[in-house]
Amino acid sequence: MCMHIYIQNTHTIESISAENIKVHRGCSEQVNYSAEMASNDYEWKNAFKKNRVMIVKGLANPVEVADQLYRMNIFTEDMRDEITQTSETEPKTRLILDTLDRRGQKGVAALHRAFLDTKNTYLAEGLSPYVRAVEKIENMTEPKEWPPKIEENSTMMDDHVIKIMDKKSPWYIHEYGKEDVYKIQNDYRGKVFVINNVDFDGQLLHREASNKDADNLTKLFTELHFTVIHKTDLTAQEMLSFLRSEAKELVKEDRAECVILIIMSHGVGTKVYGVDCLPVEIKALTDCFSTANCQVLQGKPRLVFVQACRSVEAASIEKTLHLVQSGKQVEMECIVKIDKPIKQVFWEMNKAGAKYRITEAVNQDKYSLQSSKIVQTLIIKKVVESDQGKYRCLVKHDEKVFSASNFTELKLDVKDGARDVIDSVPSVQETENCVLPTSTFPDHPSADFLIAYATPEGTIAWLNEDVGSWFMSAIVWTFKYHAHKEELHHLLIRVNRLVGKDGNFKKKEMTVAEVKSNLRKKFFFFPGIHNDPPELF
């Protein structure tokens, strides 16, 4: 059984173990040499608290120590002079500790080194466990290479999100008012929707490593006070249906402070793929949470994180809807943007789930395929009702490599007589969502959105089989250790530094993330704070 003795002075309450007492210079103050502390005691401030009596009673040359701390730029000249001008040894030492307490965790290692440099070896030994603990945290916040090694990543995943424990901490009380910061304060922050597409039909590769990201992100955002809703292997249409349904639920609940959407899939350009290998515009997915479609989110932050390649589309059809009068002819143009030889071109019709292949040899009285330098054209003659459906172009480059375009839809114009038509037909997705460029709602539809992509448009993203994707792993790593003290944009700068870390250059694998922000306030996660509004609110 261990009895603790508390000694009050003007600076702090000093706690020691009665089993580890050493009387120094005949004084009744006790010195704590205990090295048997619980691991959670090795928080950096405890280095000064737990060892205070030992240092105060054991340090005979505080001026030399203060000089060393000045040389290390831990102390300013004024700080050193104040200590030097203090009359007695023990008050000098107390002033050193009180000053270091305000200088942050870097002061622990600095004092340890100053003790070694001034021959106070046994005092340095008392600080060494804390130095190691601080170094461990510092190392975890900036891994040695990216993507991290399995062992290093596993250690990080065992750690919890750092939370705000002290409401008077400068990380908690900010110098700006409520008009500058989004209101994030309740135990229920909102929802995180994770779409994780792994197993694909057709030509697209499976993405098993993405399951690691899904698990890690779920743990992260649960600790950040969000409810996580996780969906795996959705088709293009199922992605839209899922998010539309969830947007309606948000309207019913009307209590979310924030919404986060995470999409992990194959992608190209501005689109991501469903597991049916059909693309859907990212904007169509994010529009589900626009103010026009989810009014309760007006003025609230909506964060979107996309893990997908964004390379230039190899084949694309710009006009996604063709309205044709019965008996007339229609031309569908597919633009091929890939520097590979074209071995064969054919078109595919999808009607009520059934697929039909259209080649040069199929019904030449009905169909005609034409090719120019980059344009592949399908001409359908004398359009009738049975021609209605979705069409896409498939380009064969060799036995294993195909480029598939997006689908375009052919519909009959059922109105009789001449009429005026709009010059640019809305996309199918805009028509289905009833989202047009103008809105009667008194807010811009893109306001309060932040979209972070794993890679800039036109380039590929990287997925590591051992630890998950570069981008999502960097988000987990960064938010876990820094969300308690940094604003979202600053967090994403850290993410970008990891994703583009120099070590990848040696492997000839490099990218950077890309952020597009329409946020109108600063965003802090405030981990650990709930049901007790911050002072700025």
C-alpha positions as CSV (number, residue, x, y, z in Angstrom):
1,M,0.0,0.0,0.0
2,C,1.3,3.4,-1.0
3,M,0.7,6.6,1.1
4,H,0.9,9.9,-0.7
5,I,2.1,13.1,0.9
6,Y,1.1,16.5,-0.6
7,I,3.1,19.6,0.0
8,Q,1.6,23.0,-0.9
9,N,3.7,25.9,-2.1
10,T,3.0,29.0,-4.0
11,H,3.4,27.4,-7.3
12,T,1.9,23.9,-7.3
13,I,0.8,20.9,-5.2
14,E,3.7,18.5,-5.1
15,S,2.8,14.8,-4.9
16,I,5.3,12.1,-3.8
17,S,5.3,8.5,-2.7
18,A,6.2,7.8,0.9
19,E,8.1,4.7,-0.3
20,N,10.4,6.9,-2.4
21,I,11.5,9.6,0.0
22,K,14.9,11.1,0.1
23,V,15.8,13.8,2.6
24,H,18.1,16.3,1.0
25,R,20.2,18.9,2.9
26,G,18.3,18.3,6.1
27,C,15.1,19.7,4.7
28,S,11.7,18.0,5.3
29,E,10.6,18.3,1.7
30,Q,10.4,14.9,0.1
31,V,11.8,13.8,-3.3
32,N,10.0,11.4,-5.6
33,Y,12.3,9.0,-7.5
34,S,9.5,6.7,-8.5
35,A,9.8,5.3,-12.0
36,E,6.8,3.0,-11.6
37,M,4.2,5.2,-13.1
38,A,1.2,4.2,-15.2
39,S,1.7,4.7,-18.9
40,N,-1.0,7.3,-19.1
41,D,1.0,9.4,-16.6
42,Y,3.6,10.1,-19.2
43,E,1.8,13.2,-20.6
44,W,4.4,15.9,-21.1
45,K,3.2,18.2,-18.3
46,N,3.6,15.4,-15.8
47,A,7.3,15.5,-16.5
48,F,7.4,18.7,-14.5
49,K,4.7,17.9,-12.0
50,K,5.8,14.4,-11.0
51,N,9.4,15.3,-10.8
52,R,9.1,18.7,-9.3
53,V,10.3,18.0,-5.8
54,M,13.2,16.0,-7.0
55,I,14.3,18.7,-9.4
56,V,13.8,21.6,-6.9
57,K,15.8,19.8,-4.2
58,G,18.4,18.2,-6.4
59,L,19.4,21.0,-8.8
60,A,22.4,22.9,-7.6
61,N,23.2,24.9,-10.7
62,P,19.9,26.4,-12.1
63,V,21.7,29.3,-13.8
64,E,23.7,26.9,-16.0
65,V,20.5,25.0,-16.9
66,A,18.8,28.3,-17.8
67,D,21.8,29.2,-20.0
68,Q,21.5,25.9,-21.8
69,L,17.7,26.4,-22.4
70,Y,18.5,29.9,-23.7
71,R,21.0,28.5,-26.2
72,M,18.4,26.0,-27.4
73,N,15.9,28.9,-28.0
74,I,13.5,27.5,-25.4
75,F,14.0,30.5,-23.2
76,T,14.1,34.1,-24.4
77,E,16.8,36.4,-23.1
78,D,14.3,38.0,-20.7
79,M,13.3,34.6,-19.3
80,R,16.9,33.7,-18.6
81,D,17.6,37.1,-17.0
82,E,14.6,36.8,-14.7
83,I,15.9,33.4,-13.5
84,T,19.5,34.7,-13.1
85,Q,18.3,37.7,-11.1
86,T,16.3,35.6,-8.7
87,S,18.1,35.5,-5.4
88,E,18.1,31.9,-4.2
89,T,18.7,28.5,-5.8
90,E,15.3,26.8,-5.2
91,P,13.2,29.8,-6.3
92,K,15.4,29.9,-9.5
93,T,14.6,26.2,-10.1
94,R,10.9,26.7,-9.5
95,L,10.9,29.6,-12.0
96,I,12.6,27.4,-14.6
97,L,9.9,24.7,-14.2
98,D,7.0,27.2,-14.2
99,T,8.4,28.9,-17.4
100,L,8.9,25.5,-19.1
101,D,5.3,24.6,-18.3
102,R,4.2,27.5,-20.6
103,R,6.6,26.5,-23.4
104,G,4.9,23.3,-24.5
105,Q,6.0,19.7,-24.8
106,K,9.3,20.6,-26.5
107,G,10.5,21.8,-23.2
108,V,10.7,18.2,-21.8
109,A,13.4,17.0,-24.1
110,A,15.2,20.4,-23.8
111,L,15.3,20.2,-20.0
112,H,16.5,16.6,-20.2
113,R,19.3,17.6,-22.5
114,A,20.2,20.6,-20.4
115,F,20.5,18.3,-17.3
116,L,22.8,16.1,-19.3
117,D,24.9,19.0,-20.5
118,T,25.2,20.4,-16.9
119,K,26.1,17.0,-15.3
120,N,22.7,16.5,-13.6
121,T,22.5,12.9,-14.8
122,Y,20.2,11.5,-12.2
123,L,17.7,14.4,-12.8
124,A,17.8,13.6,-16.5
125,E,17.0,10.0,-15.7
126,G,13.7,11.1,-14.0
127,L,12.7,12.8,-17.2
128,S,13.7,10.2,-19.7
129,P,10.4,8.2,-19.7
130,Y,8.5,11.4,-20.5
131,V,10.9,12.3,-23.3
132,R,10.4,8.9,-24.9
133,A,6.6,9.3,-24.6
134,V,6.7,12.7,-26.3
135,E,9.0,11.5,-29.0
136,K,6.6,8.6,-29.6
137,I,3.7,10.9,-30.2
138,E,5.8,13.3,-32.3
139,N,6.9,10.4,-34.5
140,M,3.4,9.1,-34.9
141,T,2.2,12.5,-36.1
142,E,4.7,12.5,-38.9
143,P,5.6,9.0,-40.1
144,K,9.0,8.3,-41.5
145,E,7.7,7.4,-44.9
146,W,4.4,7.2,-46.9
147,P,2.6,5.0,-47.1
148,P,3.6,4.0,-43.6
149,K,5.0,0.6,-42.8
150,I,2.6,-2.0,-41.3
151,E,4.1,-1.9,-37.8
152,E,4.0,1.9,-37.6
153,N,0.5,2.1,-39.0
154,S,-0.7,-0.6,-36.5
155,T,0.7,1.4,-33.6
156,M,-1.1,4.5,-34.9
157,M,-4.4,2.7,-35.2
158,D,-4.2,1.5,-31.6
159,D,-4.1,5.2,-30.5
160,H,-7.3,7.1,-29.9
161,V,-8.2,10.5,-31.1
162,I,-6.6,13.2,-29.0
163,K,-9.4,15.1,-27.3
164,I,-9.6,18.5,-25.6
165,M,-9.4,17.9,-21.9
166,D,-8.8,21.4,-20.7
167,K,-11.5,23.9,-21.7
168,K,-9.0,26.7,-21.0
169,S,-6.6,25.3,-23.5
170,P,-5.6,27.6,-26.3
171,W,-6.7,24.8,-28.6
172,Y,-10.2,25.3,-27.3
173,I,-10.6,29.0,-26.8
174,H,-10.0,30.8,-30.1
175,E,-9.6,34.4,-30.8
176,Y,-12.5,34.8,-33.1
177,G,-16.2,34.8,-32.4
178,K,-19.2,32.6,-33.3
179,E,-19.7,34.3,-36.7
180,D,-16.3,32.9,-37.8
181,V,-16.6,29.3,-36.7
182,Y,-19.2,26.6,-37.5
183,K,-21.2,25.5,-34.5
184,I,-19.9,22.0,-33.7
185,Q,-20.7,21.2,-30.0
186,N,-23.3,18.5,-29.4
187,D,-22.6,14.8,-28.6
188,Y,-24.4,14.1,-31.9
189,R,-22.5,16.1,-34.6
190,G,-24.2,14.5,-37.5
191,K,-23.7,11.6,-39.9
192,V,-20.8,10.3,-41.9
193,F,-21.9,8.3,-45.1
194,V,-19.2,5.9,-46.2
195,I,-19.6,4.4,-49.7
196,N,-17.0,1.7,-50.2
197,N,-17.1,0.0,-53.6
198,V,-14.8,-3.1,-53.6
199,D,-16.0,-5.9,-55.8
200,F,-16.7,-4.8,-59.4
201,D,-18.4,-6.6,-62.3
202,G,-16.6,-6.5,-65.6
203,Q,-13.2,-5.0,-66.4
204,L,-12.6,-3.0,-63.2
205,L,-10.2,-4.5,-60.6
206,H,-11.3,-5.3,-57.1
207,R,-10.3,-3.0,-54.3
208,E,-9.9,-5.2,-51.2
209,A,-7.5,-2.8,-49.4
210,S,-10.3,-0.2,-49.3
211,N,-11.9,-2.3,-46.6
212,K,-9.0,-1.2,-44.3
213,D,-9.9,2.4,-45.0
214,A,-13.6,1.8,-44.3
215,D,-12.8,0.3,-40.9
216,N,-10.2,3.0,-39.9
217,L,-12.5,5.8,-41.0
218,T,-15.4,4.4,-39.0
219,K,-13.3,4.3,-35.9
220,L,-12.0,7.8,-36.5
221,F,-15.3,9.5,-37.0
222,T,-17.1,7.6,-34.3
223,E,-14.5,9.1,-31.9
224,L,-15.1,12.5,-33.4
225,H,-18.8,12.2,-32.2
226,F,-20.4,11.3,-35.6
227,T,-22.8,8.5,-36.4
228,V,-21.2,6.4,-39.3
229,I,-23.4,4.7,-41.9
230,H,-21.4,2.3,-44.0
231,K,-22.5,0.9,-47.4
232,T,-20.4,-1.5,-49.5
233,D,-20.6,-2.4,-53.2
234,L,-23.3,-0.1,-54.5
235,T,-24.2,0.3,-58.2
236,A,-24.3,3.8,-59.7
237,Q,-28.0,4.0,-59.2
238,E,-27.9,2.6,-55.7
239,M,-25.4,5.3,-54.7
240,L,-27.8,8.0,-55.8
241,S,-30.8,6.3,-54.2
242,F,-28.9,5.7,-50.9
243,L,-27.9,9.4,-50.6
244,R,-31.3,10.7,-51.6
245,S,-32.9,8.6,-49.0
246,E,-30.5,9.7,-46.3
247,A,-31.0,13.3,-47.2
248,K,-34.7,12.9,-46.6
249,E,-33.9,11.3,-43.2
250,L,-31.8,14.3,-42.3
251,V,-34.7,16.6,-43.0
252,K,-37.0,14.5,-40.8
253,E,-34.4,14.5,-37.9
254,D,-33.4,18.1,-38.3
255,R,-30.5,18.0,-35.8
256,A,-27.3,17.4,-37.7
257,E,-24.6,20.0,-37.2
258,C,-22.5,18.6,-40.1
259,V,-22.7,16.0,-42.8
260,I,-19.7,14.1,-44.2
261,L,-19.7,12.0,-47.3
262,I,-16.8,9.6,-48.1
263,I,-16.7,7.9,-51.5
264,M,-14.1,5.2,-52.2
265,S,-14.3,3.6,-55.6
266,H,-12.8,3.5,-59.1
267,G,-13.2,6.8,-60.9
268,V,-12.4,8.8,-64.0
269,G,-12.5,12.6,-64.5
270,T,-15.4,14.0,-62.6
271,K,-17.1,10.6,-62.1
272,V,-16.9,7.6,-59.8
273,Y,-18.0,4.1,-60.7
274,G,-20.7,1.9,-59.2
275,V,-19.8,-1.8,-58.9
276,D,-21.8,-2.3,-62.1
277,C,-19.0,-0.4,-63.8
278,L,-21.4,2.5,-64.6
279,P,-20.1,6.0,-63.8
280,V,-22.0,8.7,-61.9
281,E,-21.0,12.3,-61.6
282,I,-19.6,13.2,-58.2
283,K,-21.7,16.4,-58.3
284,A,-24.9,14.3,-58.7
285,L,-23.9,12.6,-55.4
286,T,-23.0,15.8,-53.5
287,D,-26.1,17.6,-54.8
288,C,-28.2,15.3,-52.6
289,F,-27.1,17.4,-49.7
290,S,-27.3,20.8,-51.3
291,T,-29.5,23.4,-49.6
292,A,-32.0,23.1,-52.4
293,N,-32.4,19.3,-51.8
294,C,-31.8,19.2,-48.0
295,Q,-33.0,22.5,-46.6
296,V,-32.1,21.7,-43.0
297,L,-28.4,21.8,-43.9
298,Q,-28.5,25.5,-44.8
299,G,-25.5,27.3,-43.3
300,K,-24.1,24.0,-42.1
301,P,-20.8,22.4,-43.3
302,R,-20.8,19.5,-45.7
303,L,-17.5,17.7,-46.1
304,V,-16.8,15.3,-49.0
305,F,-13.7,13.1,-49.3
306,V,-13.2,11.2,-52.5
307,Q,-10.7,8.3,-52.9
308,A,-10.7,7.5,-56.6
309,C,-8.6,8.0,-59.7
310,R,-9.4,11.1,-61.8
311,S,-7.5,10.3,-64.9
312,V,-8.7,11.8,-68.2
313,E,-11.7,9.8,-69.5
314,A,-10.6,7.5,-72.3
315,A,-14.0,7.7,-74.0
316,S,-16.9,10.0,-73.2
317,I,-20.2,11.1,-74.7
318,E,-20.9,14.8,-73.9
319,K,-24.6,14.7,-74.8
320,T,-26.3,12.5,-72.2
321,L,-29.8,12.7,-73.6
322,H,-31.0,12.6,-77.3
323,L,-34.6,13.6,-78.0
324,V,-35.5,12.4,-81.6
325,Q,-38.7,12.6,-83.5
326,S,-40.1,9.3,-84.8
327,G,-38.7,8.3,-88.2
328,K,-35.8,10.7,-88.0
329,Q,-32.1,10.0,-87.8
330,V,-29.9,10.5,-84.7
331,E,-26.1,10.7,-84.4
332,M,-24.3,9.8,-81.2
333,E,-20.7,11.0,-80.9
334,C,-18.1,9.4,-78.6
335,I,-14.8,11.3,-78.0
336,V,-11.8,8.9,-77.5
337,K,-8.9,10.5,-75.6
338,I,-6.3,7.8,-75.2
339,D,-3.0,7.4,-76.9
340,K,-3.4,3.7,-77.8
341,P,-4.2,2.0,-81.0
342,I,-7.9,1.2,-81.7
343,K,-8.4,-2.4,-82.7
344,Q,-12.2,-2.5,-82.8
345,V,-15.2,-0.2,-82.0
346,F,-18.7,-1.3,-81.2
347,W,-21.7,0.1,-79.4
348,E,-23.8,-1.4,-76.7
349,M,-27.5,-0.8,-76.2
350,N,-29.1,-1.4,-72.8
351,K,-32.8,-1.7,-72.7
352,A,-34.7,-2.9,-69.7
353,G,-31.6,-4.6,-68.4
354,A,-30.9,-6.5,-71.6
355,K,-27.7,-5.7,-73.5
356,Y,-27.4,-5.7,-77.3
357,R,-24.1,-5.3,-79.2
358,I,-24.1,-3.1,-82.3
359,T,-21.1,-3.7,-84.7
360,E,-20.4,-2.8,-88.3
361,A,-21.9,-6.1,-89.4
362,V,-25.2,-5.7,-87.5
363,N,-28.2,-4.5,-89.5
364,Q,-26.4,-2.0,-91.8
365,D,-29.8,-0.7,-93.0
366,K,-30.5,0.4,-89.4
367,Y,-27.1,1.3,-88.0
368,S,-23.9,2.9,-89.3
369,L,-20.6,3.2,-87.5
370,Q,-18.2,6.0,-88.5
371,S,-14.7,6.8,-87.3
372,S,-12.6,10.0,-87.5
373,K,-9.4,10.9,-85.8
374,I,-10.8,10.9,-82.2
375,V,-14.6,10.7,-82.8
376,Q,-16.5,7.5,-83.0
377,T,-20.1,7.9,-84.2
378,L,-23.1,5.7,-84.1
379,I,-25.9,6.7,-86.6
380,I,-29.3,5.2,-86.0
381,K,-31.7,5.6,-89.0
382,K,-35.5,5.9,-88.9
383,V,-35.8,5.9,-85.2
384,V,-38.8,3.9,-83.8
385,E,-40.1,3.3,-80.3
386,S,-38.0,0.1,-79.9
387,D,-34.8,2.1,-80.4
388,Q,-35.3,3.9,-77.1
389,G,-32.8,3.0,-74.4
390,K,-29.2,3.7,-73.2
391,Y,-26.2,3.5,-75.5
392,R,-22.5,3.5,-74.8
393,C,-19.3,3.1,-77.0
394,L,-16.7,0.4,-76.3
395,V,-13.3,0.7,-77.8
396,K,-11.0,-2.3,-77.8
397,H,-7.3,-1.5,-77.7
398,D,-5.9,-5.1,-77.3
399,E,-7.2,-8.4,-76.0
400,K,-7.4,-7.1,-72.4
401,V,-7.7,-3.4,-72.6
402,F,-11.1,-1.7,-73.3
403,S,-12.2,1.9,-73.0
404,A,-15.9,2.3,-72.2
405,S,-17.8,5.5,-72.4
406,N,-20.6,6.7,-70.2
407,F,-24.2,6.0,-71.3
408,T,-26.3,8.3,-73.4
409,E,-30.1,7.9,-73.5
410,L,-32.2,7.9,-76.7
411,K,-35.9,9.0,-76.2
412,L,-38.6,9.7,-78.7
413,D,-39.9,13.3,-78.9
414,V,-43.6,12.6,-78.6
415,K,-44.8,16.2,-79.3
416,D,-46.2,16.9,-82.7
417,G,-45.2,19.8,-85.0
418,A,-42.4,22.3,-84.9
419,R,-41.3,23.6,-81.5
420,D,-38.4,25.5,-80.0
421,V,-35.8,23.4,-78.1
422,I,-33.2,24.5,-75.6
423,D,-29.7,24.6,-76.9
424,S,-28.2,22.5,-74.1
425,V,-30.3,19.6,-72.7
426,P,-30.0,19.0,-69.0
427,S,-28.3,15.8,-68.0
428,V,-30.3,12.7,-67.0
429,Q,-29.1,13.2,-63.5
430,E,-30.2,16.8,-63.3
431,T,-33.6,15.8,-64.7
432,E,-34.0,12.9,-62.2
433,N,-32.9,15.1,-59.3
434,C,-34.9,18.1,-60.4
435,V,-31.6,20.1,-59.8
436,L,-31.3,22.8,-62.4
437,P,-28.7,25.6,-62.5
438,T,-31.1,28.1,-60.9
439,S,-32.8,27.7,-57.5
440,T,-35.6,29.6,-55.8
441,F,-34.0,28.8,-52.4
442,P,-32.2,31.9,-50.9
443,D,-28.8,30.4,-50.8
444,H,-26.2,29.2,-53.3
445,P,-26.4,25.5,-53.9
446,S,-22.7,25.0,-53.5
447,A,-22.3,27.1,-50.3
448,D,-20.7,25.4,-47.2
449,F,-19.2,22.5,-49.2
450,L,-15.7,21.3,-49.0
451,I,-14.6,18.5,-51.4
452,A,-11.2,16.9,-50.9
453,Y,-10.0,14.6,-53.6
454,A,-7.2,12.0,-53.3
455,T,-5.6,13.4,-56.5
456,P,-6.0,16.3,-58.9
457,E,-8.2,15.8,-62.0
458,G,-6.3,14.1,-64.8
459,T,-4.2,11.9,-62.5
460,I,-4.4,8.6,-60.7
461,A,-4.7,7.8,-56.9
462,W,-2.8,5.2,-55.0
463,L,-4.1,2.3,-52.9
464,N,-1.7,0.3,-50.7
465,E,-2.5,-3.3,-50.1
466,D,-1.1,-3.3,-46.5
467,V,-2.5,-0.1,-45.0
468,G,-5.2,1.2,-47.3
469,S,-5.2,4.2,-49.6
470,W,-2.6,6.9,-49.3
471,F,-5.2,9.6,-49.0
472,M,-7.7,8.1,-46.6
473,S,-4.8,6.8,-44.4
474,A,-3.4,10.3,-44.3
475,I,-6.8,11.6,-43.2
476,V,-7.1,9.1,-40.4
477,W,-3.5,9.7,-39.3
478,T,-3.8,13.5,-39.3
479,F,-7.2,13.9,-37.8
480,K,-6.4,11.5,-35.0
481,Y,-3.4,13.5,-33.8
482,H,-4.2,17.1,-34.8
483,A,-8.0,17.6,-34.9
484,H,-8.0,18.8,-31.3
485,K,-6.0,21.9,-32.2
486,E,-6.1,22.7,-35.9
487,E,-8.7,24.0,-38.3
488,L,-9.8,21.8,-41.2
489,H,-7.9,23.5,-43.9
490,H,-4.7,23.3,-41.9
491,L,-5.4,19.6,-41.3
492,L,-5.7,19.0,-45.0
493,I,-2.4,20.7,-45.6
494,R,-0.9,18.1,-43.4
495,V,-2.7,15.4,-45.3
496,N,-1.4,16.7,-48.5
497,R,2.2,16.7,-47.2
498,L,1.8,13.1,-46.3
499,V,0.3,12.1,-49.6
500,G,3.0,13.9,-51.5
501,K,5.8,12.8,-49.2
502,D,9.3,12.9,-50.8
503,G,9.9,9.2,-50.3
504,N,7.4,8.3,-52.9
505,F,9.5,9.9,-55.6
506,K,12.1,7.1,-55.3
507,K,9.3,4.7,-56.2
508,K,8.1,6.9,-59.1
509,E,4.8,7.0,-57.4
510,M,3.7,10.5,-56.5
511,T,0.6,12.5,-56.3
512,V,-1.0,15.3,-54.2
513,A,-4.5,15.7,-52.9
514,E,-6.8,18.5,-54.1
515,V,-9.2,20.6,-52.0
516,K,-12.1,22.7,-53.3
517,S,-13.7,24.7,-50.5
518,N,-16.8,26.8,-50.4
519,L,-16.9,26.9,-46.6
520,R,-17.8,30.2,-45.3
521,K,-16.5,29.7,-41.7
522,K,-13.7,28.0,-40.0
523,F,-14.3,24.3,-39.2
524,F,-13.0,22.7,-36.0
525,F,-13.9,19.2,-34.9
526,F,-13.6,20.0,-31.1
527,P,-13.0,16.4,-30.1
528,G,-14.0,15.7,-26.5
529,I,-16.4,18.7,-26.3
530,H,-20.2,18.0,-26.3
531,N,-23.3,19.2,-24.5
532,D,-21.2,22.0,-23.1
533,P,-20.9,24.8,-25.7
534,P,-17.5,26.4,-26.2
535,E,-17.2,30.0,-25.0
536,L,-17.1,31.3,-28.5
537,F,-20.7,30.1,-29.0
